[in-house]
């Protein structure tokens, strides 16, 4: 008998012992508790102490073959039933039951701790009872037959178990391991349903060539098995299936048929070489082999799969290339690849189309043959400067562009056919800065490699349009490697597209700038790439037009933010009574770690509460108001970003009150200042100093009393006649101007000039502004012209024969009060009543008759204005 069968026999014997104890423990008047283990279940029984003697007798009697029997025998339809099925049980009281001798028998049933109704069977003395359980819903329970006594006495019992038959195993699969030692590993799925019964699984194999069968018993709960190399043949088919057995039945899985070598998972193969195919563009030749442990299968045919990726890509191609029925000794060509491009390749193998794939091999690189670049380049032009226009040209490959080489340079030229003469830039980078040649309105961009040049891409040069059509640009982080850019356009009728540009702000290398063209119907774009956390990036959106590019809108953005690395130090700028102004420096860009949301200044004194002042992020100062004097204050600053906040160090300051000396000095200084101002105003009002008074009350000349000066022709020594008796103190003209007229002035024109009443004060050159007059200050004099002297010819012409004409200019200044606005009389000679016509000024004189006599000698020193005229006359001569 096996050990498992022996254990089951022990359990059954122990169960019968427990049931017998239920009957034998009815004879003693002393109660006790007996715990009996029956197949893992604990039955708590309250019985009499005398049962101990009966138990000892039962154990000893077992060895003497005098086994004590229970009072009743119970028969059931089955001790193991399907869960939920009906159960029928019958209890028969033995005639030799000592507990019921001479007593009336009344039988009742218990399922576990619950009484269930029974149906007695017609028999002598009522010693037979039957019960029917319509649905047994317990996975394991005890059904007992009891006497209706006080207390209740158990006559007999039986254990009933319920569950489900086993589910057929499925997904049986086996895989051969060709490494040392060779094995065949098989596994299966037992199913999802729990049987609640002990289920045993066995693995069966049948080898057709050798006609050998093998059976492998598995421990409970184990659903896989490893078949040793001695029990299978690599190149011979075999049948494999799994059997499941429990108390309610047995079931067999669907069998599988396989050849162990076809179920083998090979080791990753090895790429020997990835080389160029001569004279074949876009092709690479692959040479490979199996691993060292499986090299003995080099003459077998395999299925091969190859996956590729370019050097600048991080992902393998989605659809690997497949090659069927190929031997490791035969190379294979991989074609339809990009020209002049470096590829990395990996391979894997399997024996049959349904065999498992090996793991991918290690990578091997190769470069295809080069050819001339093809396609066009996308470009972005930035202009700066006025007289000399500086061009900053950025470019990137378009979707159609193919460099077809590993080493590509770029040429910018003003000629369509690039040459040394028209070349303005040559570089291997993605940008170029240069000065635009005169009259050039476009440049041509070409890619060059050792195999040739690409067709030139024409780049139009337009000045930026001063049109702001983009507003409300926002940047929202999607994750650590993506930013969502959103914007709004004011007017989209003239827009042909957008350009989104981004670059790291902490790096000055222009080659790190990137851009992307966006369709005009779009209003958002997702930027992806390798972004550094807590580092700022400048993002700009440009509108494109048919004839140029517009002004951008630029914002700073972060993929992730945290608290700033530092807080600026607070400095006290000035203190005014109960106010104090605090200032601080801007946080360096590399220490912000995010967009500054604002500053908070906390300040408090020893007894007062904590006050908070919020400061705009663009401000660098704050004024704390209503501070208590003679109090010691403390203050600190907190700087916040979207990712956190940081507090700075605390500073101490005190608002000192004004002392008595300071107050007295302020009062004295204020009083002295007001006194000086009052004295100055009084002296100015009552002063007789004409120059001082003229500064505040300037004298406006009276045209009626204005005169150049009278002179006498008789005595040169008589220079200052007595004016007091004849007229008041003469007022000298403040402005005298002259101009030259054309040589030939017709009589009608003479009459026009002589009789004109129009304002001629703006004609000619001012004598006051003449370089001959001391204190010359140019033509922007504040003086008002009252007379204009007109010559009959230009200054450079010979002296004219015509008599000079002197015109009075109508003054634009108001006349003094109580003065009539009539033209002044001509000035009379001091020594004679007859004045020459040439000396009649400012109008006609009624008693001015012309005498034909010699001209008197004029003293020009007494007449500076006329002296200037005389000097001008000499220059004209």
C-alpha positions, 0 to 999 in steps of 0.5 A, spaced: 500 500 500 502 506 498 503 512 503 497 516 500 493 510 501 495 509 508 494 516 510 487 515 507 485 509 511 488 512 518 483 518 516 477 513 515 479 509 522 479 516 526 473 518 523 469 512 525 472 512 532 470 519 533 463 517 531 463 511 536 465 516 541 458 520 540 455 514 542 459 511 548 459 518 551 452 517 554 453 513 560 457 517 565 453 522 570 459 527 569 460 532 564 466 534 560 469 536 553 472 532 548 475 534 542 476 529 537 479 531 530 476 527 524 479 529 517 481 536 519 474 538 522 474 539 530 467 536 533 466 539 540 462 534 544 459 535 551 459 528 555 460 525 561 467 523 565 465 516 565 466 516 557 474 516 559 473 509 561 469 507 555 474 510 550 480 506 554 476 500 553 474 502 546 482 502 544 484 496 548 478 492 545 480 494 538 487 490 539 483 484 542 478 485 536 472 486 541 470 493 538 464 497 541 459 499 536 455 505 535 448 505 537 446 507 529 448 505 522 447 511 517 447 509 510 447 515 504 447 515 497 454 517 496 459 521 501 462 525 495 456 529 491 456 534 486 455 541 490 448 543 490 445 536 488 440 532 493 442 527 498 438 522 502 440 518 508 437 513 513 439 512 520 437 505 523 438 504 531 441 497 533 438 492 537 444 492 542 444 499 543 445 499 551 443 507 551 436 505 549 434 499 552 427 499 555 426 506 552 422 509 547 426 511 541 425 518 538 430 520 532 432 527 529 437 529 524 442 534 525 447 537 519 452 541 522 449 545 528 442 545 524 436 540 525 433 538 519 426 535 519 426 527 517 421 522 515 420 516 519 419 509 516 414 504 518 418 499 523 418 496 529 419 501 535 421 507 530 428 505 530 429 507 523 429 514 520 430 517 513 432 524 511 432 528 504 436 534 503 434 537 497 440 541 495 447 540 499 450 547 499 456 545 503 463 543 501 464 539 507 459 537 513 457 532 518 450 529 518 448 526 525 442 521 527 440 523 534 436 521 540 430 526 542 433 526 549 435 531 554 441 532 553 441 530 546 444 524 544 448 522 538 447 515 535 451 515 529 454 520 524 457 521 517 461 526 513 459 528 506 463 532 501 461 536 495 465 539 489 465 539 482 468 534 477 475 536 474 475 541 468 479 539 462 486 542 462 487 546 456 493 550 453 498 545 453 504 547 450 511 544 450 518 548 449 525 544 448 531 547 451 537 546 447 542 548 452 546 543 456 542 539 459 537 538 453 530 538 456 522 538 454 518 543 458 511 542 458 505 546 462 498 547 462 492 551 464 488 547 469 482 552 468 478 557 472 473 553 476 475 551 483 473 543 484 473 544 492 476 536 491 483 533 491 484 533 484 490 529 481 494 531 474 498 526 470 502 528 464 502 522 458 507 522 452 507 517 446 513 517 442 511 514 435 517 512 432 520 508 438 512 506 441 514 508 448 509 511 453 511 515 459 506 517 465 508 522 470 505 524 476 505 531 479 504 533 486 497 537 487 497 544 485 503 543 480 501 544 473 508 544 469 513 538 468 520 538 465 521 531 461 528 529 461 532 528 455 532 521 455 524 521 454 524 524 448 527 524 441 529 531 437 527 529 430 521 524 432 514 526 433 510 525 439 503 525 442 502 529 449 496 530 453 494 531 461 489 527 465 485 530 471 482 526 476 478 527 483 472 523 486 467 526 481 470 523 475 476 524 470 478 528 464 483 528 459 486 535 455 486 535 447 493 532 445 498 536 441 503 533 436 510 536 436 517 534 434 521 537 439 526 540 435 520 544 432 519 546 439 526 549 441 527 556 442 534 557 440 539 561 443 540 569 440 544 568 434 550 572 432 551 577 426 558 576 423 558 582 419 553 588 416 557 590 410 556 595 403 553 591 397 558 593 391 554 598 386 548 597 389 545 603 393 540 602 399 543 595 400 547 592 406 549 584 406 548 580 412 552 575 415 550 571 421 551 564 425 547 560 430 550 560 437 556 556 439 552 551 443 547 550 437 552 551 431 552 543 430 545 545 426 548 550 421 546 545 415 538 546 417 534 551 414 531 557 419 526 562 419 530 569 420 527 576 422 531 582 421 529 589 424 533 596 423 533 603 425 537 609 423 543 612 427 539 618 429 533 614 431 531 611 438 526 606 435 526 600 431 522 599 425 515 596 426 515 591 421 521 587 421 524 584 414 523 576 414 527 571 410 524 564 410 528 557 409 535 560 410 541 557 412 546 560 417 552 559 412 548 563 406 548 571 407 542 575 405 541 582 402 537 587 405 535 593 400 530 599 399 534 602 405 536 610 405 542 612 401 549 614 405 545 612 412 548 608 418 543 602 420 543 598 426 541 591 425 538 585 430 536 578 428 532 572 431 531 565 428 526 560 429 526 553 426 519 552 423 513 557 422 510 555 429 516 555 433 518 560 438 522 565 436 529 566 439 531 572 443 534 578 439 541 578 437 546 584 439 546 590 434 551 591 429 552 597 424 553 598 417 553 604 412 549 604 405 553 607 399 552 615 398 549 619 393 547 626 392 542 629 397 535 630 395 529 634 397 528 641 400 530 644 406 525 648 411 528 655 413 527 660 418 530 667 416 531 673 422 533 680 420 537 685 424 540 692 423 538 698 418 544 700 414 547 693 413 542 688 414 544 682 418 541 675 416 540 669 421 538 663 417 536 657 420 534 650 416 532 643 418 530 637 413 523 637 410 520 630 410 522 629 403 529 631 404 534 625 404 541 627 406 544 620 403 550 621 407 553 621 414 557 628 412 553 633 409 555 641 409 550 646 407 552 652 402 548 659 402 549 663 396 546 669 392 546 665 386 542 659 384 548 655 381 552 655 388 560 657 386 565 661 390 563 668 387 556 668 390 557 664 396 556 667 403 556 662 407 558 654 408 557 650 414 556 643 417 551 646 422 544 648 422 544 655 421 548 661 418 549 668 420 551 673 414 550 680 411 546 681 405 549 683 399 546 690 396 540 689 392 540 681 394 532 679 395 533 672 396 539 667 397 539 659 395 540 654 400 544 647 398 546 641 401 553 638 399 556 631 400 562 627 397 557 625 391 554 631 389 549 637 391 542 637 392 537 642 388 538 649 391 532 651 396 530 658 394 529 663 400 526 670 400 528 675 404 523 680 407 523 685 412 519 683 418 512 686 418 510 690 424 504 686 424 502 683 431 496 678 429 498 673 435 496 674 442 495 670 448 500 665 447 500 659 453 505 653 454 502 647 458 507 641 460 504 635 458 510 631 461 517 631 462 518 630 454 513 634 451 510 641 451 503 644 449 503 651 445 497 654 444 495 661 441 490 666 438 490 670 432 487 676 431 486 676 424 487 670 420 485 672 413 492 674 411 496 669 414 499 663 410 502 659 416 505 659 423 512 657 425 513 655 432 521 656 435 524 653 441 531 653 444 534 653 451 535 659 454 541 657 458 545 655 452 548 660 447 549 655 442 544 657 436 545 650 433 540 648 439 534 652 436 529 648 433 523 650 429 517 647 426 512 649 420 505 649 422 498 650 418 494 656 418 488 652 421 492 650 427 492 654 433 496 649 437 502 645 437 506 639 441 513 640 442 517 633 443 524 632 445 529 631 450 527 637 455 531 638 462 527 639 468 527 646 471 531 649 465 527 655 462 526 654 454 524 660 450 518 659 445 516 663 440 510 663 435 511 667 428 506 668 423 507 667 416 505 671 410 505 671 403 511 676 403 514 675 409 514 673 416 511 677 422 513 679 429 513 673 434 510 672 441 515 669 446 514 666 452 518 662 457 516 655 459 519 649 463 517 642 463 517 641 470 518 646 476 521 647 483 522 652 488 528 657 486 535 655 488 536 662 492 532 668 495 535 675 493 538 679 499 533 684 502 536 691 502 534 698 505 534 703 500 531 709 504 527 711 511 522 716 511 518 717 518 514 711 519 515 708 512 521 704 509 523 702 502 526 695 501 529 693 495 532 687 492 536 684 486 533 680 480 534 672 481 539 669 476 535 665 470 539 659 472 537 659 479 529 660 478 527 653 477 521 655 474 516 662 473 516 666 478 509 667 481 511 673 486 514 675 492 511 676 499 515 680 504 513 678 511 515 683 517 513 684 524 515 687 530 516 684 537 509 685 540 505 686 533 502 681 528 506 678 522 504 683 516 504 680 509 505 684 503 505 681 496 509 684 490 508 683 483 514 679 480 516 684 475 517 689 481 524 690 485 522 694 491 516 695 496 515 700 501 512 698 508 508 703 511 505 705 518 511 703 522 512 704 529 517 708 531 523 706 536 521 699 534 525 693 532 522 690 526 524 683 522 523 682 515 524 676 510 522 674 503 519 668 500 519 667 493 514 662 489 514 658 483 509 653 480 513 648 483 514 651 490 517 656 495 523 658 498 524 663 504 530 668 505 534 670 511 531 675 516 533 682 516 533 687 522 531 694 522 529 700 526 525 706 524 528 712 529 524 718 531 526 725 529 530 728 535 529 735 538 535 738 534 532 735 527 526 738 528 528 745 530 533 745 524 527 743 519 523 749 522 529 754 522 531 752 515 523 752 513 523 759 516 529 762 513 527 760 506 520 763 506 523 769 509 528 770 503 522 768 498 518 774 501 524 779 501 526 777 494 519 778 492 518 785 495 525 788 492 523 786 485 516 789 486 519 796 489 525 796 485 528 802 480 533 798 477 530 797 470 534 791 468 531 787 474 524 790 472 524 788 465 526 781 467 519 781 470 515 786 466 518 787 460 517 794 456 513 793 450 515 798 445 510 803 442 510 804 435 508 811 435 513 814 439 519 809 436 525 813 433 532 811 430 535 818 432 535 825 430 541 828 428 544 835 426 548 836 419 551 843 422 555 840 427 558 834 428 559 835 435 552 836 437 550 829 438 545 829 444 540 834 443 535 836 448 530 831 448 526 833 454 522 839 451 520 836 444 519 829 446 520 824 451 526 819 451 526 816 444 525 808 444 530 805 439 528 800 435 529 793 437 529 790 430 531 792 423 531 787 418 533 788 410 532 784 404 534 784 397 530 785 391 531 783 384 535 787 379 530 790 375 524 792 379 518 794 375 514 801 377 508 797 378 512 792 383 515 799 386 508 801 387 506 795 390 512 794 395 511 802 397 504 802 398 503 795 401 499 795 407 501 787 408 505 785 414 513 785 412 516 784 418 518 777 416 522 779 410 529 780 410 535 779 414 535 781 421 540 787 423 539 784 430 541 778 428 547 781 424 554 779 425 556 786 425 552 788 431 555 786 438 551 780 442 549 777 435 545 771 437 543 769 430 536 770 427 532 767 433 531 773 436 525 775 441 525 782 438 519 784 434 521 788 427 518 795 426 521 796 420 524 793 414 529 796 409 528 794 402 534 794 397 533 794 389 538 789 388 541 783 390 547 783 395 552 781 390 549 786 384 552 792 382 550 798 386 543 800 384 541 807 381 534 807 383 533 810 390 532 805 396 525 804 399 524 804 406 517 801 408 514 801 415 512 794 418 506 793 421 507 792 428 504 785 431 505 788 438 499 791 442 500 799 443 501 802 450 495 804 453 492 811 451 496 811 444 493 812 438 494 807 432 496 812 427 503 812 423 508 816 426 510 823 423 517 823 420 523 826 424 525 833 423 532 835 422 534 839 428 537 845 425 533 846 419 525 846 417 527 843 410 529 835 410 531 832 404 526 826 401 532 821 403 531 822 410 523 822 411 522 815 414 516 811 416 511 815 412 510 822 408 511 829 411 507 834 409 512 840 410 517 835 408 520 839 401 526 837 397 532 841 397 537 840 392 543 841 396 549 838 398 548 832 403 550 833 410 556 829 413 553 823 417 556 821 424 555 814 424 558 812 430 551 815 434 547 811 429 549 803 430 543 801 426 544 805 420 552 804 421 550 796 419 546 798 413 552 803 411 556 797 412 551 792 408 551 798 403 559 798 402 559 790 401 553 790 396 558 796 392 
